[in-house]
Amino acid sequence: MNVESVKRAYRVREGYWFAPKLFGVGATPVTWQGWVVMLSYVAAMIMTVRFLPGLAPRILVGIALTAAMIVISSRKTDGGWHWRWGGR
């Protein structure tokens, strides 16, 4: 893989915010909308751990936030989520 092939792999069609990972399952944010979603998720998780009292509420809110993040990113990934081993 060279730099140009990696750049091509991380381009997405209009309306998509995430590009599929080159290896494994998942997505990488490549537009400003994707980065806002990702940073919002991280901020919400930090606030959950910092401000919610007790372990059970932290776990429940963390699971809900993670589920929402997975749904949003999988729907907004150009090419969907499935196992990849380099290239598209």
KOLDREN-212189 format. One record per atom (N, C-alpha, C, O): residue number from 1; atom name; x, y, z. Coordinates in Angstrom, 1 decimal. Each point is the difference from the previous one (the first is absolute). Last residue first. Layout:
REM KOLDREN-212189
PT num atomo      x      y      z
PT NUM    CA      X      Y      Z
...
***
This chain:
REM KOLDREN-212189
PT num atomo      x      y      z
PT  88     N  -10.3   -2.1   -0.7
PT  88    CA   -1.5    0.1    0.1
PT  88     C   -0.5   -1.1   -0.8
PT  88     O   -1.2   -0.2   -0.1
PT  87     N    6.1    0.4    3.0
PT  87    CA   -0.7    0.4   -1.3
PT  87     C   -1.5    0.1    0.2
PT  87     O   -0.5   -0.3    1.1
PT  86     N    2.6   -2.5    2.6
PT  86    CA    0.8    0.8   -0.9
PT  86     C   -0.8    0.3   -1.2
PT  86     O   -0.7   -0.9   -0.6
PT  85     N   -1.5   -2.0    3.5
PT  85    CA    1.5   -0.3    0.2
PT  85     C    0.8    0.7   -1.1
PT  85     O    0.6   -0.6   -0.8
PT  84     N   -5.9    0.4    3.5
PT  84    CA    0.9    0.4   -1.1
PT  84     C    1.4   -0.3    0.3
PT  84     O    0.4    0.0    1.2
PT  83     N   -6.0   -1.0    0.5
PT  83    CA    1.5   -0.2    0.2
PT  83     C    0.7    0.4   -1.3
PT  83     O   -0.4   -0.4   -1.1
PT  82     N   -4.0    3.1    2.1
PT  82    CA    0.3   -1.5   -0.1
PT  82     C    1.5   -0.1    0.1
PT  82     O    0.7    0.9   -0.1
PT  81     N   -4.7    3.3   -0.2
PT  81    CA    1.0   -0.7    0.9
PT  81     C    0.0   -1.5   -0.4
PT  81     O   -1.0   -0.6    0.1
PT  80     N   -0.2    5.0   -3.5
PT  80    CA   -0.5   -0.8    1.1
PT  80     C    1.1   -0.7    0.8
PT  80     O    1.2    0.2   -0.3
PT  79     N   -1.3    3.1   -3.6
PT  79    CA    0.4   -1.3   -0.2
PT  79     C   -0.4   -1.0    1.1
PT  79     O    0.2   -1.2   -0.1
PT  78     N    0.2    6.1    1.2
PT  78    CA   -0.1   -0.2   -1.4
PT  78     C    0.6   -1.4   -0.3
PT  78     O    1.2   -0.2    0.0
PT  77     N   -3.6    2.1    4.6
PT  77    CA    1.3   -0.5   -0.6
PT  77     C   -0.2   -0.3   -1.4
PT  77     O   -0.9   -0.8   -0.4
PT  76     N   -2.5    2.2    3.7
PT  76    CA    0.7    1.1   -0.7
PT  76     C    1.3   -0.4   -0.6
PT  76     O    0.8    0.9   -0.3
PT  75     N   -3.5   -3.8    3.0
PT  75    CA   -0.9    0.5   -1.0
PT  75     C    0.6    1.0   -0.9
PT  75     O   -0.4    0.2   -1.2
PT  74     N    2.8   -1.9    4.9
PT  74    CA   -0.2   -1.1   -1.0
PT  74     C   -0.9    0.5   -1.1
PT  74     O    0.1   -0.4   -1.2
PT  73     N    0.7    3.3    4.9
PT  73    CA    1.2   -0.2   -0.9
PT  73     C   -0.2   -1.1   -1.0
PT  73     O    0.5    0.1   -1.1
PT  72     N   -4.0    0.7    4.2
PT  72    CA    0.2    1.2   -0.8
PT  72     C    1.2   -0.2   -1.0
PT  72     O   -0.1    0.2   -1.2
PT  71     N   -0.8   -3.6    4.4
PT  71    CA   -1.1    0.1   -1.0
PT  71     C    0.3    1.2   -1.0
PT  71     O   -0.2   -0.2   -1.2
PT  70     N    3.1   -0.4    4.8
PT  70    CA    0.2   -1.1   -0.9
PT  70     C   -1.1    0.1   -1.1
PT  70     O    0.3   -0.1   -1.2
PT  69     N   -0.5    3.1    4.8
PT  69    CA    1.2    0.3   -0.8
PT  69     C    0.1   -1.1   -1.1
PT  69     O    0.3    0.4   -1.2
PT  68     N   -3.6   -1.0    4.5
PT  68    CA   -0.4    1.1   -0.9
PT  68     C    1.2    0.3   -1.0
PT  68     O   -0.2    0.2   -1.2
PT  67     N    1.0   -3.4    4.5
PT  67    CA   -0.9   -0.5   -0.9
PT  67     C   -0.4    1.1   -1.0
PT  67     O   -0.1   -0.3   -1.2
PT  66     N    2.7    1.6    4.8
PT  66    CA    0.8   -0.8   -1.0
PT  66     C   -0.9   -0.6   -1.0
PT  66     O    0.4    0.0   -1.2
PT  65     N   -2.4    2.4    4.7
PT  65    CA    0.8    0.9   -0.9
PT  65     C    0.8   -0.8   -1.0
PT  65     O    0.0    0.4   -1.2
PT  64     N   -2.4   -2.9    4.4
PT  64    CA   -0.9    0.7   -0.9
PT  64     C    0.7    1.0   -0.9
PT  64     O   -0.3    0.0   -1.2
PT  63     N    2.8   -2.3    4.5
PT  63    CA   -0.5   -0.9   -1.0
PT  63     C   -0.9    0.7   -1.0
PT  63     O    0.1   -0.3   -1.2
PT  62     N    1.4    2.8    4.8
PT  62    CA    1.1   -0.3   -0.9
PT  62     C   -0.4   -0.9   -1.1
PT  62     O    0.4    0.1   -1.1
PT  61     N   -3.4    0.8    4.6
PT  61    CA    0.1    1.2   -0.9
PT  61     C    1.1   -0.3   -1.0
PT  61     O   -0.1    0.4   -1.2
PT  60     N   -0.4   -3.7    4.5
PT  60    CA   -1.2    0.1   -0.9
PT  60     C    0.1    1.2   -1.0
PT  60     O   -0.3   -0.2   -1.1
PT  59     N    3.7   -0.3    4.4
PT  59    CA    0.1   -1.1   -1.0
PT  59     C   -1.2    0.1   -1.0
PT  59     O    0.1   -0.2   -1.2
PT  58     N    0.0    3.3    4.8
PT  58    CA    1.1    0.2   -1.0
PT  58     C    0.1   -1.1   -1.0
PT  58     O    0.1    0.3   -1.2
PT  57     N   -3.2   -0.7    4.8
PT  57    CA   -0.4    1.0   -1.0
PT  57     C    1.1    0.3   -1.0
PT  57     O   -0.3    0.2   -1.2
PT  56     N    1.5   -3.4    4.6
PT  56    CA   -1.1   -0.4   -0.9
PT  56     C   -0.5    1.0   -1.0
PT  56     O   -0.1   -0.2   -1.2
PT  55     N    3.4    1.2    4.7
PT  55    CA    0.5   -0.8   -1.2
PT  55     C   -1.1   -0.3   -0.9
PT  55     O    0.2    0.0   -1.2
PT  54     N   -0.1    4.5    4.4
PT  54    CA   -0.2   -1.4    0.0
PT  54     C    0.4   -0.7   -1.3
PT  54     O    0.1    0.6   -1.0
PT  53     N   -1.2    4.6    0.8
PT  53    CA    0.4   -0.8    1.2
PT  53     C   -0.3   -1.5   -0.2
PT  53     O   -1.1   -0.3   -0.6
PT  52     N    2.5    4.2   -3.2
PT  52    CA   -1.1   -0.9    0.5
PT  52     C    0.5   -0.7    1.2
PT  52     O    1.0   -0.6    0.1
PT  51     N    1.9    3.7   -2.4
PT  51    CA   -1.1    0.6    0.7
PT  51     C   -1.1   -0.9    0.5
PT  51     O   -0.7    0.3    0.9
PT  50     N    4.9   -1.5   -3.5
PT  50    CA    0.4    1.1    1.0
PT  50     C   -1.2    0.3    0.9
PT  50     O    0.2    0.2    1.2
PT  49     N   -0.6   -3.3   -4.8
PT  49    CA    0.9   -0.6    1.0
PT  49     C    0.2    1.1    1.1
PT  49     O    0.1   -0.4    1.2
PT  48     N   -2.7    1.8   -4.8
PT  48    CA   -0.6   -1.1    0.6
PT  48     C    0.8   -0.5    1.2
PT  48     O   -0.5   -0.2    1.1
PT  47     N    2.4    3.4   -4.0
PT  47    CA   -1.0    0.6    0.9
PT  47     C   -0.7   -1.1    0.8
PT  47     O   -0.3    0.2    1.2
PT  46     N    3.2   -1.6   -4.6
PT  46    CA    0.7    0.6    1.1
PT  46     C   -0.9    0.6    1.0
PT  46     O    0.2   -0.2    1.2
PT  45     N   -2.2   -1.5   -5.0
PT  45    CA    0.6   -1.1    0.8
PT  45     C    0.8    0.5    1.2
PT  45     O   -0.1   -0.5    1.1
PT  44     N   -1.6    3.6   -4.3
PT  44    CA   -1.1   -0.6    0.7
PT  44     C    0.5   -1.1    0.9
PT  44     O   -0.5   -0.1    1.2
PT  43     N    3.6    2.0   -4.2
PT  43    CA   -0.3    0.9    1.1
PT  43     C   -1.1   -0.5    0.9
PT  43     O    0.0    0.1    1.2
PT  42     N    1.2   -2.7   -5.0
PT  42    CA    1.0    0.0    1.0
PT  42     C   -0.3    1.0    1.2
PT  42     O    0.2   -0.4    1.1
PT  41     N   -3.2    0.4   -4.8
PT  41    CA    0.0   -1.3    0.7
PT  41     C    1.1   -0.1    1.1
PT  41     O   -0.3   -0.4    1.2
PT  40     N    0.3    4.1   -4.0
PT  40    CA   -1.1    0.1    0.9
PT  40     C   -0.2   -1.3    0.8
PT  40     O   -0.3    0.1    1.2
PT  39     N    3.6    0.0   -4.6
PT  39    CA    0.4    0.8    1.2
PT  39     C   -1.1    0.2    1.0
PT  39     O    0.2    0.1    1.2
PT  38     N   -1.2   -2.4   -5.3
PT  38    CA    1.0   -0.7    0.8
PT  38     C    0.4    0.8    1.3
PT  38     O    0.1   -0.6    1.1
PT  37     N   -3.0    2.6   -4.2
PT  37    CA   -0.7   -1.1    0.6
PT  37     C    1.0   -0.8    0.9
PT  37     O   -0.3   -0.3    1.2
PT  36     N    2.1    3.8   -3.8
PT  36    CA   -0.9    0.5    1.0
PT  36     C   -0.7   -1.1    0.8
PT  36     O   -0.1    0.0    1.2
PT  35     N    2.7   -1.2   -4.9
PT  35    CA    0.9    0.4    1.1
PT  35     C   -0.9    0.6    1.1
PT  35     O    0.3   -0.2    1.2
PT  34     N   -2.4   -0.9   -5.2
PT  34    CA    0.4   -1.2    0.7
PT  34     C    0.9    0.3    1.2
PT  34     O   -0.2   -0.7    1.1
PT  33     N   -1.2    4.2   -3.8
PT  33    CA   -1.1   -0.5    0.7
PT  33     C    0.3   -1.3    0.8
PT  33     O   -0.4   -0.2    1.1
PT  32     N    3.6    2.3   -4.0
PT  32    CA   -0.2    0.7    1.2
PT  32     C   -1.1   -0.5    0.8
PT  32     O    0.0    0.0    1.3
PT  31     N    2.4   -3.5   -4.3
PT  31    CA   -0.6    1.3   -0.3
PT  31     C   -0.2    0.7    1.4
PT  31     O    0.1   -0.6    1.0
PT  30     N    1.6   -3.8   -1.2
PT  30    CA    0.8    0.7   -1.0
PT  30     C   -0.6    1.3   -0.4
PT  30     O    0.6    0.8   -0.8
PT  29     N   -0.4   -5.2    4.8
PT  29    CA   -0.6    1.2   -0.5
PT  29     C    0.9    0.8   -1.0
PT  29     O    1.2    0.1    0.2
PT  28     N   -1.5   -5.5    0.5
PT  28    CA    0.8    1.1    0.3
PT  28     C   -0.7    1.3   -0.4
PT  28     O   -0.4    0.1   -1.2
PT  27     N   -1.1   -5.7    2.4
PT  27    CA    0.1    1.2   -0.8
PT  27     C    0.9    1.1    0.5
PT  27     O    0.3    0.0    1.2
PT  26     N   -1.4   -5.9   -1.0
PT  26    CA   -0.1    1.3    0.6
PT  26     C    0.1    1.1   -1.0
PT  26     O    0.0   -0.2   -1.2
PT  25     N    2.2   -5.0    1.6
PT  25    CA   -1.3    0.5   -0.1
PT  25     C   -0.1    1.4    0.7
PT  25     O    0.6    0.2    1.0
PT  24     N    3.9   -2.5   -3.4
PT  24    CA   -0.9   -0.3    1.0
PT  24     C   -1.4    0.5   -0.3
PT  24     O   -0.4    0.3   -1.1
PT  23     N    4.2    2.1   -1.4
PT  23    CA    0.2   -1.3    0.6
PT  23     C   -1.0   -0.2    1.2
PT  23     O   -0.1    0.9    0.9
PT  22     N   -0.1    3.1   -3.4
PT  22    CA    0.7   -0.9   -1.0
PT  22     C    0.2   -1.4    0.4
PT  22     O    0.0   -0.9   -0.8
PT  21     N   -4.2    4.1    2.3
PT  21    CA    1.4   -0.2    0.3
PT  21     C    0.6   -0.9   -1.0
PT  21     O   -0.7   -0.8   -0.7
PT  20     N   -3.4    4.0   -0.7
PT  20    CA    0.3   -1.3    0.7
PT  20     C    1.5   -0.1    0.3
PT  20     O    0.8    0.5   -0.8
PT  19     N   -3.2    4.3    0.7
PT  19    CA    0.6   -1.0   -1.0
PT  19     C    0.2   -1.3    0.8
PT  19     O    0.4    0.0    1.1
PT  18     N   -3.9    4.4   -0.2
PT  18    CA    1.0   -0.9    0.5
PT  18     C    0.5   -0.9   -1.2
PT  18     O   -0.8   -0.3   -0.9
PT  17     N   -2.8    3.5    0.5
PT  17    CA    0.9    0.7    0.9
PT  17     C    1.2   -0.8    0.4
PT  17     O    1.0    0.5    0.5
PT  16     N   -4.9    0.2   -4.8
PT  16    CA    0.6   -1.0    1.0
PT  16     C    1.1    0.8    0.8
PT  16     O    0.6    0.9   -0.5
PT  15     N   -3.1    1.2   -3.0
PT  15    CA   -1.0   -0.5    0.9
PT  15     C    0.6   -1.0    1.0
PT  15     O   -0.7   -0.4    1.0
PT  14     N    3.1    1.0   -5.7
PT  14    CA   -0.7    1.0    0.8
PT  14     C   -1.1   -0.6    0.8
PT  14     O   -0.7   -1.0   -0.4
PT  13     N    5.0   -2.0   -0.5
PT  13    CA   -1.0    0.7   -0.9
PT  13     C   -0.8    1.0    0.9
PT  13     O    0.0   -0.1    1.2
PT  12     N    5.1   -1.2    0.0
PT  12    CA   -1.3   -0.5    0.1
PT  12     C   -0.9    0.8   -1.0
PT  12     O    0.2    1.1   -0.3
PT  11     N    5.4   -2.5    1.5
PT  11    CA   -1.0    0.9   -0.6
PT  11     C   -1.3   -0.6    0.1
PT  11     O   -0.2   -1.2   -0.2
PT  10     N    4.3   -0.9    1.6
PT  10    CA   -0.7    0.8    1.0
PT  10     C   -0.8    1.1   -0.6
PT  10     O   -0.3    1.0    0.7
PT   9     N    3.0   -4.1   -3.3
PT   9    CA   -0.8   -0.8    0.9
PT   9     C   -0.8    0.8    1.0
PT   9     O   -1.1   -0.5    0.4
PT   8     N    4.2    2.6   -3.3
PT   8    CA   -1.1   -0.5   -0.8
PT   8     C   -1.0   -0.8    0.9
PT   8     O   -1.2    0.1   -0.1
PT   7     N    5.3    1.3    2.0
PT   7    CA   -0.8    1.1   -0.3
PT   7     C   -1.3   -0.4   -0.7
PT   7     O   -1.1    0.5    0.4
PT   6     N    4.4   -3.7    0.1
PT   6    CA   -0.6    0.2    1.3
PT   6     C   -1.0    1.2   -0.1
PT   6     O   -1.1    0.0    0.5
PT   5     N    3.7   -1.0   -4.2
PT   5    CA   -1.0   -1.1    0.1
PT   5     C   -0.7    0.2    1.4
PT   5     O   -1.2   -0.3    0.1
PT   4     N    4.8    3.2   -1.1
PT   4    CA   -1.1    0.2   -0.9
PT   4     C   -1.1   -1.0    0.2
PT   4     O   -1.2    0.4    0.0
PT   3     N    5.3   -0.9    2.3
PT   3    CA   -0.8    1.1    0.5
PT   3     C   -1.2    0.2   -0.8
PT   3     O   -1.1    0.3    0.5
PT   2     N    2.9   -5.2   -0.8
PT   2    CA    0.7    1.3    0.0
PT   2     C   -1.0    1.1    0.5
PT   2     O   -1.1   -0.3    0.3
PT   1     N    1.7   -5.5    0.0
PT   1    CA   -0.8    1.2    0.0
PT   1     C    0.9    1.2    0.0
PT   1     O    1.0    0.1    0.7
***
